[in-house]
Amino acid sequence: MEDEQMAARVLQVNRSDLRQNQSRWLKKARGQRVLLVRANDEADQKVVLDKRYYDQIRRQMESLVETLEITMDRRLFNQILATADTLEKNLRSGKLHSLEDAFAEE
């Protein structure tokens, strides 16, 4: 499942250790490994993460927001559900063809 692929592995580091060993710690922030820079006040804590992982999280969040917006629009959502039922019936009855079949070169 995609959620399992998105799961972060959090590595904690304090600010002074990060300052002294910045290169080593930043190399560890790759993929789903995320650095949590600890502070005495939780509001001052920071997170360092790989840009590709950040982009992946951002895209997934945008997709979730779009899905939520669609499901909250009852009229649109009901139209989608009705279309899905029609597509399913047409698929079972053989009225639909794959893109490969439709655009196959003879």
C-alpha positions in Angstrom: 0.0 0.0 0.0 1.2 3.5 -0.8 0.9 4.7 2.9 3.4 2.1 3.9 5.8 3.4 1.2 5.3 6.9 2.5 6.0 6.1 6.1 8.8 8.2 7.5 11.7 6.9 9.6 12.4 9.7 12.1 16.0 10.3 13.2 16.4 12.7 16.2 19.3 15.0 16.6 19.9 18.0 18.9 20.9 21.3 17.5 24.5 21.3 18.7 25.2 17.8 17.3 23.6 18.9 14.0 25.9 22.0 13.9 29.0 20.0 14.6 28.2 17.2 12.2 26.0 18.9 9.7 27.2 17.1 6.6 26.9 13.6 8.2 23.4 14.3 9.5 22.2 15.9 6.2 23.4 12.8 4.3 21.1 10.7 6.5 18.0 12.7 5.5 17.4 10.7 2.3 14.3 9.0 1.1 11.9 8.5 3.9 14.5 9.2 6.6 13.6 12.5 8.2 15.7 14.4 10.7 13.8 15.8 13.7 16.0 18.6 15.1 15.1 18.6 18.8 14.7 21.8 20.9 13.6 22.5 24.5 10.5 24.1 23.2 8.4 21.9 20.9 7.5 25.0 18.8 11.2 25.5 18.0 11.7 21.9 16.7 12.5 21.6 13.0 12.3 18.8 10.4 14.7 18.2 7.6 13.7 15.9 4.7 14.7 14.9 1.3 13.2 17.1 -1.5 11.9 14.1 -3.4 10.2 12.8 -0.4 8.7 16.2 0.3 7.5 16.4 -3.3 5.9 13.0 -2.9 4.1 14.0 0.3 3.0 17.3 -1.3 1.6 15.5 -4.4 -0.2 13.0 -2.2 -1.7 15.8 -0.1 -2.9 17.7 -3.2 -4.5 14.6 -4.5 -6.2 14.0 -1.1 -7.5 17.6 -1.1 -8.9 17.2 -4.6 -10.6 13.9 -3.7 -12.1 15.5 -0.6 -13.4 18.5 -2.7 -15.0 16.1 -5.2 -16.6 14.0 -2.5 -17.9 17.1 -0.7 -19.7 18.2 -3.9 -22.7 15.9 -3.6 -24.0 16.6 -7.1 -20.7 15.9 -8.8 -20.0 12.9 -6.7 -23.4 11.4 -7.5 -22.7 11.9 -11.2 -19.4 10.1 -10.8 -21.1 7.2 -9.0 -23.8 7.0 -11.7 -21.1 7.0 -14.5 -19.1 4.4 -12.7 -22.2 2.1 -12.6 -22.8 2.6 -16.3 -19.1 2.0 -17.1 -19.1 -1.2 -15.0 -22.2 -2.5 -16.8 -20.8 -1.6 -20.2 -17.5 -3.3 -19.3 -19.3 -6.5 -18.3 -21.4 -6.6 -21.4 -18.4 -6.1 -23.7 -19.4 -2.7 -25.0 -16.2 -1.1 -23.9 -12.8 -1.6 -25.6 -9.3 -1.0 -24.3 -7.3 2.0 -25.7 -5.0 -0.5 -27.3 -7.9 -2.1 -29.1 -9.5 1.3 -30.1 -6.3 2.7 -31.5 -4.6 -0.4 -32.8 -2.8 0.0 -36.1 -4.0 -2.5 -38.7 
